[in-house]
Amino acid sequence: MRGLTLYVRSRRVATALGAAVAATALAWIPATVFSDAGEVSSTVLALTVLLLVAVLTPTLGGPDDTLDRTAARPWGWLRMSHLGTALGCMLILLAATLLTGTRFGPFGCVVRDTAGLLGLTALGAVTIGTARAWFLPLGWTLGAATFVGTGPAGEALTWQTQLPDSRPAAMVAAALAAGGTAAYVSRGPRLRTSPENV
């Protein structure tokens, strides 16, 4: 239990969870005040999920890269559990709004967007490092929020803002979730360069 406590502290998980709660409230309150619709738009949902992913991204790496690769800990299991817990926390925060007059939904879109963007972030942590891992979700989500995707290719490229029954959107999200998870669990975050360690 002590090892798990140290793991959580080293990744500043409590701070990230507090920021995630604040980010959800920051998105939900204006939607409640300024909209009569019972459900936020797909664009607002995608941007809210992006915000949640961004505040949880720093937890994907610890303060010591070499310690994160020591054979003394079951890193594969820890990384898998970490991603699963992060996904669960985001889904709980967004699902809690289903009990209110203004909600994030449909829930199928919530699951798709959250899993896909978290997988993309995990992939970013492996390829470009934890500090910059949120760049990939940011760029893709802003593009999806700006352009309307039509046809199979368009739906795949703008998967975050598509309807819940869009097969191309679901396939892209599933591929990102699976690929990002597999890469992060097997390799962990990319080693930081000297300027990143300062």
N, C-alpha and C positions, 0 to 999 in steps of 0.2 A: 504493500500500500504506500510505503514511503517513496518508492521509486516512481509510482504513478503521480504522487503529489509533486515531486520534483519535476517530472516531465511537464505537468500542467503549468507549474509556475514558470519554468524556463521558456515556455512559449506564450506567456502572458495571456492565457486562455480567459481568465476572469475579466480582464480589461476588454478583450475582443467580444465576449458575450455581452457585456454592458453596452459596448458600442453598437452591437447588432440590435439590441432592444431599442436603443435610441434611434437608430437608423430606420427601423420599422415604424416607430412612432412618428418620426419626421416625415415619412412618406404617407402614413395613414391619416394623420390629423388634417393636413390640407385637403386630402381627398374627401374627408368627412365634411369639412366646413364649406368647401367650394363646389361640391358636386352633389346632385340629387340622385345620381345613379347608384344603384345598390352594389355595383361591381366596378372596380377600377378598369381602365382601358388596358389593352395588352401592352401598350408602350409603357405605361406607368408601372405595370407589373414587372416588365423586363428591367426597367431602370432600378426598381426597388431591389430585385434579386441581385443585380449588379452591385448595388451599394452594400448589400449584406455580404456578398462574396469578397468585396474589396476590404471590408473591415476584418474578415476572418482570415484573409490571405497571410498576414504575418505569422500566424500560428503554424503554418506549414513547415517552418524551419526554426531551428534552435539557435542559440547564441554561439555554439561551437560546432563547426562543420565536422571536425574530426571525431568528436564525441558521438555525433549522429551516425557514424559509420562503424563504431566499435562493435565487435562481435559479442560483447557482453550482454546486449539487449536484443530482444526479438523485434527488430525494427520493422520487418514486413507486417507483422501483426499489429504493432503500434500505429503504423501509418494507415493501415486499412481501418482500424478502429477510429482513428482521428478523422478520416474523411467521412466515415459513416456517422460519427457523432456530429460533425459540422453540418452534414446534410440534414440530419434529424432536427437539430436546433433551428435551422433556417425554416424547415417545413412547419415546425411547431409554432414559430413566431408568426408565419404567414397564415397558417390555419386558424390561429386564435382569432383572426379578424372575421372568420366565418360566423362567429357568434355576435357580430355587431351589424349595424345597418349598412356599413360600407366595408366591403370585403375584397381581398385579393383572390381572384379566381378567374376562370374555373380552376378547380383544384388540379385537374390533369395538366393544365398549363403551368401551374405552380411547381409541380413535381418535375415536369420536363425541363423548364427553364433553370430550376435550381440544380438539378443533377447535371445538366449539360454545361452550365457555366462553372460549376465547381470542378467538373472534370477538365474543362479548358484551363482553369486556373492551376490545377495540379500539374497539367502538362506544361504550363508556363513555368512553374516552379522547377521542374526537371530540366527544361531547356534553357531558360534565361535567368533563372534564380528567383528566390522568393520575393526579393525586393521589387522586382519588375513583373511578377507573375500576373498581376491584375491588368497589365497593358493589353493582353490579348482579349479578355472578356470586354474591356472598355471599348476597344476599337470595333469589335464585332457587334456589340450591342448598340452602339451609337449608329453604326451603319444600318442595322435592322430597324432602328427607331426612325431613321431618316427616310429610307426608301421603302416603297411598297413592293413586296415580292409576289409575283404571279407566276403560275405554271410550276412544274416540279422543281426546276432549277432555282427559281425565285423564292419558292417556299423553303428550299433547303438553305439558301443563303441568308434568309431573314427568319430563321426558325424560331427565334425568341418571341416574335410578335404574331405568329400564326395561330389559327384556331386549334383547339385541342384535338380535332380529328384529322389534322394534316399528317399524312404518312411521311412525306419527306422531312418535315420538321422533327418528328419523333425519331426517325432514323439517324439524323445528324446528331441530335441531343444524346441518343443512346450510344453512338459511336464515340462522341467526345467524353461521355461519362466513363465508358468502359476503357477507352484508350488512356485517358488521363489517370484513372485509378491504377491501371496496370503499370504504367510507367512510374508513377509516384511510389507505389508500394514496392516495386522491384529495385528502383534506383535512388529514390529520395531526392531532395532538392539539390540543385546544382551547387557545387562548391563556389563560394564567393571569391572574387578577386580581391587584391589588397585594398583598393579604395573603398570597397563595400564593407570591409572589416573594420574600418576606422570609425 
